[in-house]
Amino acid sequence: MSSTSMEKAIKLAGRATEEDKNKNFQEAMNLYENAVQYFLHSLKYDAHSDKTKQTLRGKCDEYLKRAEELKKYTSGSKKKPISEGGNKKEGGGDEGSDDDDEETKRLKNALSGAIVIEKPNVKWDDVAGLKGAKEALQEAVIMPVRFPHLFVGKRSPWRGILLYGPPGTGKSYLAKAVATEASNSTFISVSSSDLVSKWQGESERLVKSLFEIARAKKPTIIFIDEVDSLCSSRSDSESESARRIKTEFLVQMQGVNQDNEGILVLGATNIPWNLDAAIIRRFEKRIYIPLPDEGARIRMLKMNLGDNDHVVTESDFKRMGRETDGYSGSDISILVRDALMAPIRKVQSATHFKMSRGEHPTKPGIIQDDLLTPCSPGDPQAMKKSWLDVPGDKLLEPKVSMQDLLLAKTRTKPSVTQDDLKKQEEFTKARGVEA
């Protein structure tokens, strides 16, 4: 995803420079701003080395500065733009905003990378089970945009939805489905690292800037993963900075003297009982995302196996669905990944191979009779070989079997304890809703 963002950023920046040279300043300004968004997206998800990060930040600063210069010119505050890439400001007049406005712009630019530009391509049907959660999200996100005439008078869409439940049950995956399906909405994904700063007073300004961006780009969905890290219960022992962040978050969610219509705050947490009571009230709809039931587990097993060759039957899937009671979606994904490694382990440990008929490993649709697959030493066609003796284009991998799934299950234990489930159920009885 990030490499695509970088390619788009470079392409947009090149077009912006060309339009700038051709004096198409309005088009150049728009292209510069779009390029910066993609550069910020790449900076957040792809840049690993300090050198790469420094380069990307330099590009962002350069293009943002030029976009601001062109914006002042196109809005009529300048008689002519300065030369491309110039650093001098025109004299004789007010050049724009004061230090506070410049700081606000900087904070908003820092948050621009949280805007999800490329959709994750997760559909509602890709989410196994959770019918209630999907319906609530459709009510809050999809229907108000598609059928605005339904939401008039006292009937208004949800402004805050909290997804809570044990870890690994699909809360973040649901958010990806929302980002994909809400094609006409701006989706902003943030975490505590995006909103917490070491500088005094900057964290609450980041929260305020986040909501200002959301209001400017609405309809908007703000997704806050692990919202408890930002909005835990207030106490006398917490720092003044943490208290101010929560206060600002409450003010912005309440929308006093602000138009929050068209903005949905979507939160996710594994420990809802740690949230501040006032924050819980702001999330009007609180949906429990439980461990998957048997039907959902069967579907997850099939989805995680995907297109890999296997000899697992429908009755095998049903048996595995029963035997994985207590497993989360994440646990099942890990179990299947372990089973998918079984053919590789068989190849590595094999001492004998035999000739087999099958599809060419790298040329789909071409069937060959001279492929080699692992076998037992007692097989009549067995030839003593190690995997190092097998040519790369002659290996026919063994298919995943039920035995592989059962063995993987012995190595993959449920990550959610009964104590965790008890706490979740108690919170649901007091304040939540079953999905």
Helices and strands as residue ranges (DSSP letters): H 2-21, H 25-45, H 50-74, H 99-111, G 112-114, G 124-126, H 131-137, I 138-142, H 143-146, G 148-150, E 160-164, H 171-181, E 186-190, H 192-195, H 202-216, E 220-225, G 227-229, H 240-254, E 263-269, G 272-274, H 277-282, E 285-288, H 294-305, H 314-323, H 329-340, H 342-349, E 352-359, E 367-375, E 383-384, G 387-389, G 392-394, H 402-411, H 418-431, E 433-434
